[in-house]
Amino acid sequence: FTVFRPSTGVWYIYNSSTGSSTIFPFGLGGDKPVAADYDGDGRFDVSVYRPSDGIWYLLRSTSGFGGVRWGISTDIPTPNAFVP
């Protein structure tokens, strides 16, 4: 299970295999969660869309942090599996 708290930009991630949980700050207040598998490895990648600047901020499990400007502030982000 995963919860994103938009007021603080903090992710709460529960690992069902181990029973452990992780508290992970990634994002700012007002960001929109758009988690998906962005690098094609079959694993969840933490990511947010920031309407204020139109940038998708991604933390890919294989290639690390990146940002992509795509969209405008009034767009509604829709996560998908974008495999390079």
PDB file of N, CA, C and O in Angstrom:
ATOM      1  N   PHE A   1       0.844  -1.171   0.000  1.00  0.00           N
ATOM      2  CA  PHE A   1       0.000   0.000   0.000  1.00  0.00           C
ATOM      3  C   PHE A   1       0.887   1.230   0.000  1.00  0.00           C
ATOM      4  O   PHE A   1       2.000   1.208   0.526  1.00  0.00           O
ATOM      5  N   THR A   2       0.387   2.299  -0.593  1.00  0.00           N
ATOM      6  CA  THR A   2       1.116   3.558  -0.599  1.00  0.00           C
ATOM      7  C   THR A   2       0.139   4.700  -0.392  1.00  0.00           C
ATOM      8  O   THR A   2      -0.945   4.721  -0.974  1.00  0.00           O
ATOM      9  N   VAL A   3       0.536   5.646   0.441  1.00  0.00           N
ATOM     10  CA  VAL A   3      -0.250   6.856   0.663  1.00  0.00           C
ATOM     11  C   VAL A   3       0.657   8.046   0.398  1.00  0.00           C
ATOM     12  O   VAL A   3       1.805   8.070   0.842  1.00  0.00           O
ATOM     13  N   PHE A   4       0.139   9.036  -0.330  1.00  0.00           N
ATOM     14  CA  PHE A   4       0.847  10.300  -0.531  1.00  0.00           C
ATOM     15  C   PHE A   4       0.062  11.386   0.183  1.00  0.00           C
ATOM     16  O   PHE A   4      -1.139  11.541  -0.040  1.00  0.00           O
ATOM     17  N   ARG A   5       0.737  12.135   1.036  1.00  0.00           N
ATOM     18  CA  ARG A   5       0.081  13.213   1.767  1.00  0.00           C
ATOM     19  C   ARG A   5       0.415  14.539   1.085  1.00  0.00           C
ATOM     20  O   ARG A   5       1.512  15.063   1.278  1.00  0.00           O
ATOM     21  N   PRO A   6      -0.521  15.102   0.278  1.00  0.00           N
ATOM     22  CA  PRO A   6      -0.226  16.295  -0.515  1.00  0.00           C
ATOM     23  C   PRO A   6       0.063  17.544   0.310  1.00  0.00           C
ATOM     24  O   PRO A   6       0.746  18.447  -0.173  1.00  0.00           O
ATOM     25  N   SER A   7      -0.433  17.620   1.526  1.00  0.00           N
ATOM     26  CA  SER A   7      -0.170  18.811   2.336  1.00  0.00           C
ATOM     27  C   SER A   7       1.293  18.917   2.742  1.00  0.00           C
ATOM     28  O   SER A   7       1.789  20.013   3.001  1.00  0.00           O
ATOM     29  N   THR A   8       1.993  17.771   2.799  1.00  0.00           N
ATOM     30  CA  THR A   8       3.391  17.768   3.235  1.00  0.00           C
ATOM     31  C   THR A   8       4.360  17.246   2.186  1.00  0.00           C
ATOM     32  O   THR A   8       5.569  17.435   2.320  1.00  0.00           O
ATOM     33  N   GLY A   9       3.849  16.586   1.134  1.00  0.00           N
ATOM     34  CA  GLY A   9       4.733  15.997   0.126  1.00  0.00           C
ATOM     35  C   GLY A   9       5.449  14.750   0.619  1.00  0.00           C
ATOM     36  O   GLY A   9       6.551  14.448   0.160  1.00  0.00           O
ATOM     37  N   VAL A  10       4.837  14.022   1.549  1.00  0.00           N
ATOM     38  CA  VAL A  10       5.461  12.826   2.122  1.00  0.00           C
ATOM     39  C   VAL A  10       4.706  11.575   1.662  1.00  0.00           C
ATOM     40  O   VAL A  10       3.476  11.539   1.645  1.00  0.00           O
ATOM     41  N   TRP A  11       5.483  10.551   1.290  1.00  0.00           N
ATOM     42  CA  TRP A  11       4.952   9.245   0.894  1.00  0.00           C
ATOM     43  C   TRP A  11       5.081   8.293   2.078  1.00  0.00           C
ATOM     44  O   TRP A  11       6.081   8.311   2.796  1.00  0.00           O
ATOM     45  N   TYR A  12       4.056   7.461   2.275  1.00  0.00           N
ATOM     46  CA  TYR A  12       4.072   6.402   3.274  1.00  0.00           C
ATOM     47  C   TYR A  12       3.906   5.098   2.500  1.00  0.00           C
ATOM     48  O   TYR A  12       2.851   4.836   1.922  1.00  0.00           O
ATOM     49  N   ILE A  13       4.959   4.287   2.498  1.00  0.00           N
ATOM     50  CA  ILE A  13       4.994   3.090   1.657  1.00  0.00           C
ATOM     51  C   ILE A  13       5.067   1.854   2.549  1.00  0.00           C
ATOM     52  O   ILE A  13       5.958   1.734   3.390  1.00  0.00           O
ATOM     53  N   TYR A  14       4.117   0.935   2.355  1.00  0.00           N
ATOM     54  CA  TYR A  14       4.082  -0.319   3.104  1.00  0.00           C
ATOM     55  C   TYR A  14       4.525  -1.451   2.187  1.00  0.00           C
ATOM     56  O   TYR A  14       3.960  -1.638   1.110  1.00  0.00           O
ATOM     57  N   ASN A  15       5.531  -2.202   2.608  1.00  0.00           N
ATOM     58  CA  ASN A  15       6.026  -3.342   1.846  1.00  0.00           C
ATOM     59  C   ASN A  15       5.327  -4.599   2.351  1.00  0.00           C
ATOM     60  O   ASN A  15       5.610  -5.074   3.451  1.00  0.00           O
ATOM     61  N   SER A  16       4.416  -5.134   1.546  1.00  0.00           N
ATOM     62  CA  SER A  16       3.638  -6.298   1.982  1.00  0.00           C
ATOM     63  C   SER A  16       4.484  -7.566   2.087  1.00  0.00           C
ATOM     64  O   SER A  16       4.106  -8.499   2.796  1.00  0.00           O
ATOM     65  N   SER A  17       5.617  -7.615   1.394  1.00  0.00           N
ATOM     66  CA  SER A  17       6.484  -8.795   1.458  1.00  0.00           C
ATOM     67  C   SER A  17       7.202  -8.904   2.794  1.00  0.00           C
ATOM     68  O   SER A  17       7.391 -10.000   3.321  1.00  0.00           O
ATOM     69  N   THR A  18       7.604  -7.746   3.343  1.00  0.00           N
ATOM     70  CA  THR A  18       8.393  -7.754   4.571  1.00  0.00           C
ATOM     71  C   THR A  18       7.624  -7.265   5.789  1.00  0.00           C
ATOM     72  O   THR A  18       8.048  -7.485   6.924  1.00  0.00           O
ATOM     73  N   GLY A  19       6.488  -6.598   5.555  1.00  0.00           N
ATOM     74  CA  GLY A  19       5.734  -6.031   6.665  1.00  0.00           C
ATOM     75  C   GLY A  19       6.317  -4.726   7.175  1.00  0.00           C
ATOM     76  O   GLY A  19       5.846  -4.179   8.172  1.00  0.00           O
ATOM     77  N   SER A  20       7.337  -4.226   6.498  1.00  0.00           N
ATOM     78  CA  SER A  20       7.966  -2.976   6.925  1.00  0.00           C
ATOM     79  C   SER A  20       7.321  -1.790   6.210  1.00  0.00           C
ATOM     80  O   SER A  20       6.657  -1.945   5.186  1.00  0.00           O
ATOM     81  N   SER A  21       7.531  -0.619   6.769  1.00  0.00           N
ATOM     82  CA  SER A  21       7.025   0.586   6.125  1.00  0.00           C
ATOM     83  C   SER A  21       8.135   1.622   6.029  1.00  0.00           C
ATOM     84  O   SER A  21       9.084   1.615   6.812  1.00  0.00           O
ATOM     85  N   THR A  22       7.995   2.511   5.053  1.00  0.00           N
ATOM     86  CA  THR A  22       8.975   3.561   4.813  1.00  0.00           C
ATOM     87  C   THR A  22       8.249   4.890   4.732  1.00  0.00           C
ATOM     88  O   THR A  22       7.219   5.005   4.069  1.00  0.00           O
ATOM     89  N   ILE A  23       8.785   5.886   5.402  1.00  0.00           N
ATOM     90  CA  ILE A  23       8.287   7.254   5.283  1.00  0.00           C
ATOM     91  C   ILE A  23       9.281   7.984   4.403  1.00  0.00           C
ATOM     92  O   ILE A  23      10.469   8.059   4.719  1.00  0.00           O
ATOM     93  N   PHE A  24       8.788   8.523   3.294  1.00  0.00           N
ATOM     94  CA  PHE A  24       9.674   9.017   2.249  1.00  0.00           C
ATOM     95  C   PHE A  24       9.248  10.409   1.798  1.00  0.00           C
ATOM     96  O   PHE A  24       8.244  10.539   1.099  1.00  0.00           O
ATOM     97  N   PRO A  25       9.988  11.460   2.180  1.00  0.00           N
ATOM     98  CA  PRO A  25       9.638  12.794   1.691  1.00  0.00           C
ATOM     99  C   PRO A  25      10.072  12.960   0.235  1.00  0.00           C
ATOM    100  O   PRO A  25      11.257  12.845  -0.076  1.00  0.00           O
ATOM    101  N   PHE A  26       9.127  13.228  -0.645  1.00  0.00           N
ATOM    102  CA  PHE A  26       9.427  13.476  -2.055  1.00  0.00           C
ATOM    103  C   PHE A  26       8.286  14.297  -2.622  1.00  0.00           C
ATOM    104  O   PHE A  26       7.204  13.772  -2.886  1.00  0.00           O
ATOM    105  N   GLY A  27       8.524  15.570  -2.806  1.00  0.00           N
ATOM    106  CA  GLY A  27       7.505  16.473  -3.310  1.00  0.00           C
ATOM    107  C   GLY A  27       7.284  17.632  -2.360  1.00  0.00           C
ATOM    108  O   GLY A  27       7.895  17.722  -1.295  1.00  0.00           O
ATOM    109  N   LEU A  28       6.390  18.519  -2.779  1.00  0.00           N
ATOM    110  CA  LEU A  28       6.031  19.690  -1.995  1.00  0.00           C
ATOM    111  C   LEU A  28       4.524  19.715  -1.813  1.00  0.00           C
ATOM    112  O   LEU A  28       3.791  19.033  -2.528  1.00  0.00           O
ATOM    113  N   GLY A  29       4.069  20.504  -0.855  1.00  0.00           N
ATOM    114  CA  GLY A  29       2.638  20.689  -0.697  1.00  0.00           C
ATOM    115  C   GLY A  29       2.027  21.152  -2.012  1.00  0.00           C
ATOM    116  O   GLY A  29       2.556  22.058  -2.656  1.00  0.00           O
ATOM    117  N   GLY A  30       0.928  20.544  -2.410  1.00  0.00           N
ATOM    118  CA  GLY A  30       0.270  20.899  -3.663  1.00  0.00           C
ATOM    119  C   GLY A  30       0.648  20.023  -4.839  1.00  0.00           C
ATOM    120  O   GLY A  30      -0.026  20.059  -5.868  1.00  0.00           O
ATOM    121  N   ASP A  31       1.719  19.227  -4.716  1.00  0.00           N
ATOM    122  CA  ASP A  31       2.094  18.307  -5.792  1.00  0.00           C
ATOM    123  C   ASP A  31       1.041  17.212  -5.929  1.00  0.00           C
ATOM    124  O   ASP A  31       0.323  16.904  -4.978  1.00  0.00           O
ATOM    125  N   LYS A  32       0.956  16.632  -7.119  1.00  0.00           N
ATOM    126  CA  LYS A  32       0.013  15.550  -7.401  1.00  0.00           C
ATOM    127  C   LYS A  32       0.786  14.244  -7.575  1.00  0.00           C
ATOM    128  O   LYS A  32       1.739  14.206  -8.353  1.00  0.00           O
ATOM    129  N   PRO A  33       0.405  13.171  -6.875  1.00  0.00           N
ATOM    130  CA  PRO A  33       1.109  11.900  -7.031  1.00  0.00           C
ATOM    131  C   PRO A  33       0.818  11.284  -8.399  1.00  0.00           C
ATOM    132  O   PRO A  33      -0.330  11.249  -8.841  1.00  0.00           O
ATOM    133  N   VAL A  34       1.856  10.803  -9.056  1.00  0.00           N
ATOM    134  CA  VAL A  34       1.713  10.165 -10.376  1.00  0.00           C
ATOM    135  C   VAL A  34       2.606   8.925 -10.449  1.00  0.00           C
ATOM    136  O   VAL A  34       3.274   8.694 -11.457  1.00  0.00           O
ATOM    137  N   ALA A  35       2.613   8.145  -9.395  1.00  0.00           N
ATOM    138  CA  ALA A  35       3.468   6.964  -9.322  1.00  0.00           C
ATOM    139  C   ALA A  35       3.087   5.950 -10.388  1.00  0.00           C
ATOM    140  O   ALA A  35       1.908   5.691 -10.630  1.00  0.00           O
ATOM    141  N   ALA A  36       4.096   5.386 -11.015  1.00  0.00           N
ATOM    142  CA  ALA A  36       3.931   4.353 -12.039  1.00  0.00           C
ATOM    143  C   ALA A  36       5.306   3.735 -12.269  1.00  0.00           C
ATOM    144  O   ALA A  36       6.265   4.085 -11.581  1.00  0.00           O
ATOM    145  N   ASP A  37       5.407   2.837 -13.213  1.00  0.00           N
ATOM    146  CA  ASP A  37       6.695   2.252 -13.595  1.00  0.00           C
ATOM    147  C   ASP A  37       7.212   3.029 -14.804  1.00  0.00           C
ATOM    148  O   ASP A  37       6.851   2.723 -15.941  1.00  0.00           O
ATOM    149  N   TYR A  38       8.051   4.026 -14.564  1.00  0.00           N
ATOM    150  CA  TYR A  38       8.527   4.904 -15.635  1.00  0.00           C
ATOM    151  C   TYR A  38       9.799   4.410 -16.315  1.00  0.00           C
ATOM    152  O   TYR A  38      10.198   4.969 -17.337  1.00  0.00           O
ATOM    153  N   ASP A  39      10.444   3.378 -15.777  1.00  0.00           N
ATOM    154  CA  ASP A  39      11.679   2.902 -16.403  1.00  0.00           C
ATOM    155  C   ASP A  39      11.586   1.462 -16.902  1.00  0.00           C
ATOM    156  O   ASP A  39      12.583   0.902 -17.359  1.00  0.00           O
ATOM    157  N   GLY A  40      10.405   0.860 -16.820  1.00  0.00           N
ATOM    158  CA  GLY A  40      10.178  -0.454 -17.410  1.00  0.00           C
ATOM    159  C   GLY A  40      10.767  -1.631 -16.669  1.00  0.00           C
ATOM    160  O   GLY A  40      10.933  -2.702 -17.253  1.00  0.00           O
ATOM    161  N   ASP A  41      11.093  -1.458 -15.369  1.00  0.00           N
ATOM    162  CA  ASP A  41      11.683  -2.569 -14.619  1.00  0.00           C
ATOM    163  C   ASP A  41      10.657  -3.354 -13.811  1.00  0.00           C
ATOM    164  O   ASP A  41      11.016  -4.281 -13.085  1.00  0.00           O
ATOM    165  N   GLY A  42       9.380  -2.988 -13.934  1.00  0.00           N
ATOM    166  CA  GLY A  42       8.337  -3.690 -13.206  1.00  0.00           C
ATOM    167  C   GLY A  42       8.164  -3.239 -11.770  1.00  0.00           C
ATOM    168  O   GLY A  42       7.419  -3.858 -11.011  1.00  0.00           O
ATOM    169  N   ARG A  43       8.850  -2.158 -11.383  1.00  0.00           N
ATOM    170  CA  ARG A  43       8.771  -1.650 -10.011  1.00  0.00           C
ATOM    171  C   ARG A  43       8.168  -0.250  -9.998  1.00  0.00           C
ATOM    172  O   ARG A  43       8.334   0.522 -10.942  1.00  0.00           O
ATOM    173  N   PHE A  44       7.476   0.055  -8.930  1.00  0.00           N
ATOM    174  CA  PHE A  44       6.859   1.356  -8.678  1.00  0.00           C
ATOM    175  C   PHE A  44       7.936   2.434  -8.582  1.00  0.00           C
ATOM    176  O   PHE A  44       8.923   2.254  -7.870  1.00  0.00           O
ATOM    177  N   ASP A  45       7.760   3.543  -9.285  1.00  0.00           N
ATOM    178  CA  ASP A  45       8.671   4.687  -9.185  1.00  0.00           C
ATOM    179  C   ASP A  45       7.927   5.846  -8.531  1.00  0.00           C
ATOM    180  O   ASP A  45       6.851   6.238  -8.983  1.00  0.00           O
ATOM    181  N   VAL A  46       8.506   6.390  -7.467  1.00  0.00           N
ATOM    182  CA  VAL A  46       7.915   7.531  -6.781  1.00  0.00           C
ATOM    183  C   VAL A  46       8.006   8.738  -7.707  1.00  0.00           C
ATOM    184  O   VAL A  46       9.071   9.028  -8.252  1.00  0.00           O
ATOM    185  N   SER A  47       6.893   9.439  -7.885  1.00  0.00           N
ATOM    186  CA  SER A  47       6.899  10.595  -8.776  1.00  0.00           C
ATOM    187  C   SER A  47       5.725  11.514  -8.467  1.00  0.00           C
ATOM    188  O   SER A  47       4.677  11.079  -7.989  1.00  0.00           O
ATOM    189  N   VAL A  48       5.929  12.798  -8.753  1.00  0.00           N
ATOM    190  CA  VAL A  48       4.884  13.796  -8.549  1.00  0.00           C
ATOM    191  C   VAL A  48       4.844  14.737  -9.742  1.00  0.00           C
ATOM    192  O   VAL A  48       5.843  14.941 -10.430  1.00  0.00           O
ATOM    193  N   TYR A  49       3.670  15.304  -9.970  1.00  0.00           N
ATOM    194  CA  TYR A  49       3.500  16.370 -10.951  1.00  0.00           C
ATOM    195  C   TYR A  49       3.283  17.656 -10.168  1.00  0.00           C
ATOM    196  O   TYR A  49       2.443  17.709  -9.270  1.00  0.00           O
ATOM    197  N   ARG A  50       4.046  18.698 -10.513  1.00  0.00           N
ATOM    198  CA  ARG A  50       3.937  19.981  -9.823  1.00  0.00           C
ATOM    199  C   ARG A  50       3.217  20.976 -10.735  1.00  0.00           C
ATOM    200  O   ARG A  50       3.828  21.510 -11.660  1.00  0.00           O
ATOM    201  N   PRO A  51       1.925  21.233 -10.489  1.00  0.00           N
ATOM    202  CA  PRO A  51       1.165  22.135 -11.355  1.00  0.00           C
ATOM    203  C   PRO A  51       1.763  23.534 -11.455  1.00  0.00           C
ATOM    204  O   PRO A  51       1.629  24.186 -12.491  1.00  0.00           O
ATOM    205  N   SER A  52       2.413  24.001 -10.405  1.00  0.00           N
ATOM    206  CA  SER A  52       2.943  25.368 -10.419  1.00  0.00           C
ATOM    207  C   SER A  52       4.018  25.582 -11.473  1.00  0.00           C
ATOM    208  O   SER A  52       4.195  26.705 -11.944  1.00  0.00           O
ATOM    209  N   ASP A  53       4.749  24.520 -11.859  1.00  0.00           N
ATOM    210  CA  ASP A  53       5.780  24.687 -12.890  1.00  0.00           C
ATOM    211  C   ASP A  53       5.629  23.718 -14.061  1.00  0.00           C
ATOM    212  O   ASP A  53       6.426  23.758 -14.998  1.00  0.00           O
ATOM    213  N   GLY A  54       4.606  22.837 -14.022  1.00  0.00           N
ATOM    214  CA  GLY A  54       4.358  21.914 -15.128  1.00  0.00           C
ATOM    215  C   GLY A  54       5.426  20.845 -15.285  1.00  0.00           C
ATOM    216  O   GLY A  54       5.622  20.320 -16.382  1.00  0.00           O
ATOM    217  N   ILE A  55       6.126  20.513 -14.189  1.00  0.00           N
ATOM    218  CA  ILE A  55       7.200  19.519 -14.257  1.00  0.00           C
ATOM    219  C   ILE A  55       6.792  18.244 -13.515  1.00  0.00           C
ATOM    220  O   ILE A  55       6.247  18.288 -12.412  1.00  0.00           O
ATOM    221  N   TRP A  56       7.075  17.109 -14.156  1.00  0.00           N
ATOM    222  CA  TRP A  56       6.932  15.794 -13.538  1.00  0.00           C
ATOM    223  C   TRP A  56       8.285  15.471 -12.904  1.00  0.00           C
ATOM    224  O   TRP A  56       9.294  15.406 -13.607  1.00  0.00           O
ATOM    225  N   TYR A  57       8.321  15.268 -11.591  1.00  0.00           N
ATOM    226  CA  TYR A  57       9.546  14.900 -10.882  1.00  0.00           C
ATOM    227  C   TYR A  57       9.496  13.402 -10.615  1.00  0.00           C
ATOM    228  O   TYR A  57       8.555  12.905  -9.995  1.00  0.00           O
ATOM    229  N   LEU A  58      10.508  12.688 -11.084  1.00  0.00           N
ATOM    230  CA  LEU A  58      10.528  11.228 -11.031  1.00  0.00           C
ATOM    231  C   LEU A  58      11.736  10.738 -10.244  1.00  0.00           C
ATOM    232  O   LEU A  58      12.828  11.293 -10.365  1.00  0.00           O
ATOM    233  N   LEU A  59      11.543   9.714  -9.452  1.00  0.00           N
ATOM    234  CA  LEU A  59      12.646   9.009  -8.806  1.00  0.00           C
ATOM    235  C   LEU A  59      12.564   7.572  -9.289  1.00  0.00           C
ATOM    236  O   LEU A  59      11.922   6.724  -8.670  1.00  0.00           O
ATOM    237  N   ARG A  60      13.233   7.315 -10.418  1.00  0.00           N
ATOM    238  CA  ARG A  60      13.193   5.986 -11.039  1.00  0.00           C
ATOM    239  C   ARG A  60      14.064   5.015 -10.252  1.00  0.00           C
ATOM    240  O   ARG A  60      15.137   5.382  -9.775  1.00  0.00           O
ATOM    241  N   SER A  61      13.601   3.784 -10.120  1.00  0.00           N
ATOM    242  CA  SER A  61      14.340   2.795  -9.336  1.00  0.00           C
ATOM    243  C   SER A  61      15.640   2.374 -10.010  1.00  0.00           C
ATOM    244  O   SER A  61      16.536   1.873  -9.331  1.00  0.00           O
ATOM    245  N   THR A  62      15.773   2.559 -11.323  1.00  0.00           N
ATOM    246  CA  THR A  62      17.008   2.164 -12.005  1.00  0.00           C
ATOM    247  C   THR A  62      17.904   3.330 -12.380  1.00  0.00           C
ATOM    248  O   THR A  62      19.125   3.173 -12.416  1.00  0.00           O
ATOM    249  N   SER A  63      17.334   4.500 -12.661  1.00  0.00           N
ATOM    250  CA  SER A  63      18.178   5.593 -13.161  1.00  0.00           C
ATOM    251  C   SER A  63      18.121   6.857 -12.323  1.00  0.00           C
ATOM    252  O   SER A  63      18.642   7.890 -12.742  1.00  0.00           O
ATOM    253  N   GLY A  64      17.506   6.803 -11.159  1.00  0.00           N
ATOM    254  CA  GLY A  64      17.544   7.923 -10.235  1.00  0.00           C
ATOM    255  C   GLY A  64      16.594   9.067 -10.568  1.00  0.00           C
ATOM    256  O   GLY A  64      15.592   8.892 -11.262  1.00  0.00           O
ATOM    257  N   PHE A  65      16.942  10.239 -10.053  1.00  0.00           N
ATOM    258  CA  PHE A  65      16.085  11.417 -10.107  1.00  0.00           C
ATOM    259  C   PHE A  65      16.118  12.092 -11.468  1.00  0.00           C
ATOM    260  O   PHE A  65      17.153  12.143 -12.132  1.00  0.00           O
ATOM    261  N   GLY A  66      14.967  12.608 -11.868  1.00  0.00           N
ATOM    262  CA  GLY A  66      14.874  13.389 -13.095  1.00  0.00           C
ATOM    263  C   GLY A  66      13.612  14.219 -13.086  1.00  0.00           C
ATOM    264  O   GLY A  66      12.711  14.002 -12.275  1.00  0.00           O
ATOM    265  N   GLY A  67      13.560  15.162 -13.989  1.00  0.00           N
ATOM    266  CA  GLY A  67      12.381  16.004 -14.128  1.00  0.00           C
ATOM    267  C   GLY A  67      12.065  16.207 -15.594  1.00  0.00           C
ATOM    268  O   GLY A  67      12.970  16.339 -16.419  1.00  0.00           O
ATOM    269  N   VAL A  68      10.781  16.232 -15.922  1.00  0.00           N
ATOM    270  CA  VAL A  68      10.350  16.413 -17.301  1.00  0.00           C
ATOM    271  C   VAL A  68       9.245  17.462 -17.323  1.00  0.00           C
ATOM    272  O   VAL A  68       8.224  17.317 -16.650  1.00  0.00           O
ATOM    273  N   ARG A  69       9.457  18.518 -18.103  1.00  0.00           N
ATOM    274  CA  ARG A  69       8.409  19.529 -18.252  1.00  0.00           C
ATOM    275  C   ARG A  69       7.424  19.032 -19.300  1.00  0.00           C
ATOM    276  O   ARG A  69       7.778  18.822 -20.460  1.00  0.00           O
ATOM    277  N   TRP A  70       6.173  18.847 -18.866  1.00  0.00           N
ATOM    278  CA  TRP A  70       5.145  18.357 -19.777  1.00  0.00           C
ATOM    279  C   TRP A  70       3.792  18.791 -19.231  1.00  0.00           C
ATOM    280  O   TRP A  70       3.380  18.345 -18.161  1.00  0.00           O
ATOM    281  N   GLY A  71       3.114  19.645 -19.950  1.00  0.00           N
ATOM    282  CA  GLY A  71       1.793  20.093 -19.555  1.00  0.00           C
ATOM    283  C   GLY A  71       1.790  21.511 -19.015  1.00  0.00           C
ATOM    284  O   GLY A  71       2.830  22.161 -18.910  1.00  0.00           O
ATOM    285  N   ILE A  72       0.597  21.973 -18.675  1.00  0.00           N
ATOM    286  CA  ILE A  72       0.414  23.294 -18.085  1.00  0.00           C
ATOM    287  C   ILE A  72      -0.321  23.142 -16.759  1.00  0.00           C
ATOM    288  O   ILE A  72      -0.840  22.069 -16.451  1.00  0.00           O
ATOM    289  N   SER A  73      -0.364  24.212 -15.980  1.00  0.00           N
ATOM    290  CA  SER A  73      -0.853  24.133 -14.603  1.00  0.00           C
ATOM    291  C   SER A  73      -2.292  23.640 -14.482  1.00  0.00           C
ATOM    292  O   SER A  73      -2.655  23.093 -13.440  1.00  0.00           O
ATOM    293  N   THR A  74      -3.112  23.810 -15.494  1.00  0.00           N
ATOM    294  CA  THR A  74      -4.508  23.379 -15.408  1.00  0.00           C
ATOM    295  C   THR A  74      -4.737  21.950 -15.898  1.00  0.00           C
ATOM    296  O   THR A  74      -5.856  21.444 -15.823  1.00  0.00           O
ATOM    297  N   ASP A  75      -3.684  21.296 -16.399  1.00  0.00           N
ATOM    298  CA  ASP A  75      -3.806  19.908 -16.849  1.00  0.00           C
ATOM    299  C   ASP A  75      -4.024  18.973 -15.660  1.00  0.00           C
ATOM    300  O   ASP A  75      -3.660  19.295 -14.529  1.00  0.00           O
ATOM    301  N   ILE A  76      -4.614  17.827 -15.927  1.00  0.00           N
ATOM    302  CA  ILE A  76      -4.792  16.791 -14.911  1.00  0.00           C
ATOM    303  C   ILE A  76      -3.787  15.682 -15.215  1.00  0.00           C
ATOM    304  O   ILE A  76      -3.872  15.048 -16.267  1.00  0.00           O
ATOM    305  N   PRO A  77      -2.831  15.438 -14.304  1.00  0.00           N
ATOM    306  CA  PRO A  77      -1.819  14.409 -14.571  1.00  0.00           C
ATOM    307  C   PRO A  77      -2.432  13.012 -14.563  1.00  0.00           C
ATOM    308  O   PRO A  77      -3.270  12.693 -13.719  1.00  0.00           O
ATOM    309  N   THR A  78      -2.009  12.201 -15.496  1.00  0.00           N
ATOM    310  CA  THR A  78      -2.462  10.823 -15.592  1.00  0.00           C
ATOM    311  C   THR A  78      -1.246   9.921 -15.725  1.00  0.00           C
ATOM    312  O   THR A  78      -0.637   9.882 -16.794  1.00  0.00           O
ATOM    313  N   PRO A  79      -0.869   9.191 -14.671  1.00  0.00           N
ATOM    314  CA  PRO A  79       0.304   8.330 -14.751  1.00  0.00           C
ATOM    315  C   PRO A  79       0.085   7.175 -15.716  1.00  0.00           C
ATOM    316  O   PRO A  79      -1.039   6.718 -15.922  1.00  0.00           O
ATOM    317  N   ASN A  80       1.175   6.720 -16.297  1.00  0.00           N
ATOM    318  CA  ASN A  80       1.151   5.606 -17.231  1.00  0.00           C
ATOM    319  C   ASN A  80       2.525   4.952 -17.180  1.00  0.00           C
ATOM    320  O   ASN A  80       3.431   5.484 -16.539  1.00  0.00           O
ATOM    321  N   ALA A  81       2.695   3.848 -17.819  1.00  0.00           N
ATOM    322  CA  ALA A  81       3.995   3.177 -17.884  1.00  0.00           C
ATOM    323  C   ALA A  81       4.724   3.664 -19.129  1.00  0.00           C
ATOM    324  O   ALA A  81       4.508   3.148 -20.226  1.00  0.00           O
ATOM    325  N   PHE A  82       5.575   4.644 -18.958  1.00  0.00           N
ATOM    326  CA  PHE A  82       6.331   5.206 -20.068  1.00  0.00           C
ATOM    327  C   PHE A  82       7.705   4.561 -20.098  1.00  0.00           C
ATOM    328  O   PHE A  82       8.608   4.974 -19.371  1.00  0.00           O
ATOM    329  N   VAL A  83       7.857   3.572 -20.920  1.00  0.00           N
ATOM    330  CA  VAL A  83       9.107   2.821 -20.992  1.00  0.00           C
ATOM    331  C   VAL A  83       9.999   3.458 -22.044  1.00  0.00           C
ATOM    332  O   VAL A  83       9.577   3.651 -23.185  1.00  0.00           O
ATOM    333  N   PRO A  84      11.262   3.792 -21.657  1.00  0.00           N
ATOM    334  CA  PRO A  84      12.173   4.431 -22.626  1.00  0.00           C
ATOM    335  C   PRO A  84      12.523   3.522 -23.783  1.00  0.00           C
ATOM    336  O   PRO A  84      13.275   3.918 -24.674  1.00  0.00           O
TER     337      PRO A  84
END
